[in-house]
Amino acid sequence: MTKATVLVTGAGGYIGSQTVLALQDAGHRVVGLDDLSAGRSELLELSDRIAVADCADTARLRAVFEVEDIAGVVHCAALAVVAESVSAPTRYMANNVGGLLNVLGRAVEFGGVPVVFSSSGTVYGDPGSASGPLAEDHEVAPIHAYGLSKWVGEQALAFEGAASGQRSVVLRYFNAAGADLAGRSGEWHQGRETRVLPRLLEAATRGLQFEVAGDDFGTPDGTCVRDFVHVADVARAHLRALEYLWAGGASRLLNIGAGQGTSVLQLVASVEHVTGKTVPLRIGRRRPGDVAQLVADVGQADATLGWRPELSLDAIVSSAARWHARR
Ligand SMILES: NC(=O)c1ccc[n+]([C@@H]2O[C@H](COP(=O)([O-])OP(=O)(O)OC[C@H]3O[C@@H](n4cnc5c(N)ncnc54)[C@H](O)[C@@H]3O)[C@@H](O)[C@H]2O)c1
């Protein structure tokens, strides 16, 4: 499609705003929607048109579809802090499932507008410390309400697809990290950052002690192993997924990751290398909902979308360091 209008929900958030930029850079026009419960108006304003609304608000969403000629939807809006979902499971389920159902309902109502859905590698639950990269056919077994909310969303899309032919691409991302290479967007939330890289960068630049959440996970150095994929690579996957759906592609479910694991201590070493500062460490307790290892097999995304990760861990850490230094 040469120039389309795309609705991006969660456009005031981290991945949503980067996806807005990727779509605009490819010549598309974006209507960004966010309730700003976690995101920032400064990021939402990157969109061509904005709607400050709850994506579960049927009347508001219907009005967007009535006024705009929406050719595709990227549904990123969600509450997305795993530990918070452990203590507030009902709030997480209601927000994340309720939002997806309303977005899906409107996509169907307005003629089967293709949907790209932000799911998560956490749907695989706890595959154990000995597991290698996980393919899409690995058993799904969420261990917290956040992961469950994503899996229910995936199922809703699959059931609707079987019933009405509604097409979607589900992207199960692993750990998005880094910032826009041109410095236009990055992690920036209401309140304190919860994810490991911004917290590590804050510790490095301000000389604060960083608490490693457990070093007894049964991984090579004992700390959690995650698959860190550059947010610009993640954003590009949405563009590829929409292009695939616009070309008539069938519904698919794809992992999006770097395809390799990095432990927390390896990430600390990369932050120290990039910033030239030592991060004072303290070993603390495990956080609720953390599992030993989550690494993606990304072969299907390559085979289906021609997408593979392009940016390295150093590019992740250095782009994030530039973003956080500017802020
Ligand atoms: N960051 C990651 O590594 C990662 C990994 C896997 C999946 N995901 C998923 O990707 C999506 C984006 O994640 P992110 O890291 O950008 O999170 P984020 O918190 O930065 O962005 C989510 C945005 O959604 C908004 N939002 C929440 N509930 C809403 C609602 N009911 N109506 C309208 N807006 C609402 C928030 O205000 C926020 O701006 C989420 O669905 C998340 O679950 C993220």
The ligand as an SDF file (V2000), in Angstrom:
LIG
                    3D

 44 48  0  0  0  0  0  0  0  0999 V2000
    8.6070   -3.5340   26.1420 N   0  0  0  0  0  0  0  0  0  0  0  0
    8.7350   -4.8350   25.9310 C   0  0  0  0  0  0  0  0  0  0  0  0
    9.8330   -5.3700   26.0010 O   0  0  0  0  0  0  0  0  0  0  0  0
    7.5340   -5.6720   25.5810 C   0  0  0  0  0  0  0  0  0  0  0  0
    7.7080   -7.0490   25.4330 C   0  0  0  0  0  0  0  0  0  0  0  0
    6.6220   -7.8310   25.0570 C   0  0  0  0  0  0  0  0  0  0  0  0
    5.3940   -7.2450   24.8290 C   0  0  0  0  0  0  0  0  0  0  0  0
    5.2390   -5.9120   24.9930 N   0  0  0  0  0  0  0  0  0  0  0  0
    3.9210   -5.3260   24.7140 C   0  0  0  0  0  0  0  0  0  0  0  0
    4.0930   -4.2780   23.7790 O   0  0  0  0  0  0  0  0  0  0  0  0
    3.1360   -3.2490   24.0000 C   0  0  0  0  0  0  0  0  0  0  0  0
    3.8490   -1.9370   24.1970 C   0  0  0  0  0  0  0  0  0  0  0  0
    4.7400   -2.0620   25.3010 O   0  0  0  0  0  0  0  0  0  0  0  0
    5.6060   -0.8380   25.7860 P   0  0  0  0  0  0  0  0  0  0  0  0
    6.8640   -1.3650   26.3220 O   0  0  0  0  0  0  0  0  0  0  0  0
    5.6380    0.1900   24.7410 O   0  0  0  0  0  0  0  0  0  0  0  0
    4.7300   -0.3450   27.0160 O   0  0  0  0  0  0  0  0  0  0  0  0
    4.3390    1.1480   27.4120 P   0  0  0  0  0  0  0  0  0  0  0  0
    3.7690    1.0950   28.7800 O   0  0  0  0  0  0  0  0  0  0  0  0
    5.4620    2.0610   27.1430 O   0  0  0  0  0  0  0  0  0  0  0  0
    3.1770    1.4750   26.3630 O   0  0  0  0  0  0  0  0  0  0  0  0
    1.8580    1.0350   26.5180 C   0  0  0  0  0  0  0  0  0  0  0  0
    0.9700    2.2350   26.3070 C   0  0  0  0  0  0  0  0  0  0  0  0
   -0.4120    1.8150   26.3760 O   0  0  0  0  0  0  0  0  0  0  0  0
   -1.1320    2.8100   27.0650 C   0  0  0  0  0  0  0  0  0  0  0  0
   -2.3280    2.1630   27.5730 N   0  0  0  0  0  0  0  0  0  0  0  0
   -2.4360    1.2150   28.5450 C   0  0  0  0  0  0  0  0  0  0  0  0
   -3.7080    0.8540   28.6960 N   0  0  0  0  0  0  0  0  0  0  0  0
   -4.4420    1.5830   27.8110 C   0  0  0  0  0  0  0  0  0  0  0  0
   -5.8200    1.6420   27.4880 C   0  0  0  0  0  0  0  0  0  0  0  0
   -6.7160    0.8770   28.1160 N   0  0  0  0  0  0  0  0  0  0  0  0
   -6.2130    2.5000   26.5280 N   0  0  0  0  0  0  0  0  0  0  0  0
   -5.3260    3.2920   25.8780 C   0  0  0  0  0  0  0  0  0  0  0  0
   -4.0050    3.2680   26.1400 N   0  0  0  0  0  0  0  0  0  0  0  0
   -3.5750    2.4120   27.0980 C   0  0  0  0  0  0  0  0  0  0  0  0
   -0.1870    3.3600   28.1150 C   0  0  0  0  0  0  0  0  0  0  0  0
   -0.5260    4.6630   28.5360 O   0  0  0  0  0  0  0  0  0  0  0  0
    1.1430    3.3100   27.3740 C   0  0  0  0  0  0  0  0  0  0  0  0
    1.4250    4.5420   26.7380 O   0  0  0  0  0  0  0  0  0  0  0  0
    2.3250   -3.6890   25.2130 C   0  0  0  0  0  0  0  0  0  0  0  0
    1.1580   -4.3300   24.7450 O   0  0  0  0  0  0  0  0  0  0  0  0
    3.2410   -4.6840   25.8970 C   0  0  0  0  0  0  0  0  0  0  0  0
    2.4830   -5.6180   26.6200 O   0  0  0  0  0  0  0  0  0  0  0  0
    6.2780   -5.1020   25.3730 C   0  0  0  0  0  0  0  0  0  0  0  0
  1  2  1  0
  2  3  2  0
  2  4  1  0
  4  5  1  0
  4 44  2  0
  5  6  2  0
  6  7  1  0
  7  8  2  0
  8  9  1  0
  8 44  1  0
  9 10  1  0
  9 42  1  0
 10 11  1  0
 11 12  1  0
 11 40  1  0
 12 13  1  0
 13 14  1  0
 14 15  2  0
 14 16  1  0
 14 17  1  0
 17 18  1  0
 18 19  2  0
 18 20  1  0
 18 21  1  0
 21 22  1  0
 22 23  1  0
 23 24  1  0
 23 38  1  0
 24 25  1  0
 25 26  1  0
 25 36  1  0
 26 27  1  0
 26 35  1  0
 27 28  2  0
 28 29  1  0
 29 30  1  0
 29 35  2  0
 30 31  1  0
 30 32  2  0
 32 33  1  0
 33 34  2  0
 34 35  1  0
 36 37  1  0
 36 38  1  0
 38 39  1  0
 40 41  1  0
 40 42  1  0
 42 43  1  0
M  CHG  2   8   1  16  -1
M  END
$$$$
